[in-house]
C-alpha cells in the first residue's frame, strides 16, 4: 500500500472509531428517546459499516483533486450520490434528472411549543402566552426553499392558521401546497371518532377559508393514526380529503406501525391514499429516513444513504417531513428533562445546512406533484408551479 493509501485508511479508521464511540454513547444514553433499543449495538455496528463505506470513497475523492484522474462512469457515480468536498459543499452528480424520482417534501406547520415533547413543560392552556417563533422560522424555511426552487406541502395546524392567516396566505402564494395538521394538535389515538371528525372538519373549514380553495391532504399529530384507529381514514375520506400521511412504519412506543406498508397504499375503501413516512430496511428492521429528528440528530450521511436505498428499492416518491422550529436555534427555554431537551432542541443550528444539502442532492415537490399519478384520479391535481417575487407575495397575501 502506498503512502497516500495508508493515509486515507488511517483517516477513515479514526473517523470510524469516533463515529462508533458517539453512536454507542448515544445508544446507551438516549435509547428510550431515540428508539434504537430494538436494534441495539448491532444496528449501530451496521450503521458504522455503512458510514465507513461512505467515508472511504469521499476521502479518495479529496486526494483525487490534487492529482487529476480521468473521469470514468464509475467515478462519476461515486456512492450513487453527490460528491462532498472537505468544506461540506456538494456538487451535483451527473444523474439523469428523469431517472430519479421526485420525493414529497412536507412541513408540519406548528410552533416549538406545540410538540408532544414540549407538552411536558407547557400545557395547552399556556399556548396563548408563549412567545411565538412561527413567523421568523417559517420565513427562513420559505427563503431556503425559494433559493433551491423547491415547493413543499405545508400541513397547517388549525391553531396556527387562526392566529397567523396572513402567514398561511403567504405560504400559499409562494407556490406551496396547503394541507391540514389537525385543529389543536390532539393525537388521533386519544380521541373518539366523533371528536376527531368534528375537530378535523373545523380545521379544514378554517384553513380553506384562508386559502380560498379546497385542501386535500391530512397529517395527524405525532403520526397518531396507529393500529386500531383505522376509522380515522373513513372520516378523512368523508370530509373530502384525498390523501393522508399519518403512518410511520417503524417501531416506536407511541406512534409506530412497523407492519404497515412502506410505500403508498389505498385505505377507506380506496377513497383515500396513505403515503407513509420514508423508511430504510436494514437487517429486517424499518429505520426512519423521513427527516424530522432523524435528519436533525443523526449524521447527514444516514439520511443520504437511506434515501439512496429507497430510490434503488422502491422506485416511487419517498415522504419526508420537518418542522419550522427544527431550523430555529433560538427557541425560548422550556423546562424539560435532559432527554426531552435533546429531542426538542439539539441539532437545530445544523438543520438548515443539512436541509440545504438534501435539497441539493435530491429532487423534491409537494405531495400533489410527487404523487400526481395516483392523486389525479381522486380529483386532486397539482397547482401550477410558480416562484413569485417577495413583493408580489406581500401584495397578494396582505
Ligand atoms: Zn405536529
Boltz pocket constraint, residues with backbone or C-beta under 6 A from the ligand:
constraints:
  - pocket:
      binder: B
      contacts: [[A, 108], [A, 110], [A, 114], [A, 181], [A, 185], [A, 220], [A, 221], [A, 222]]
      max_distance: 6.0
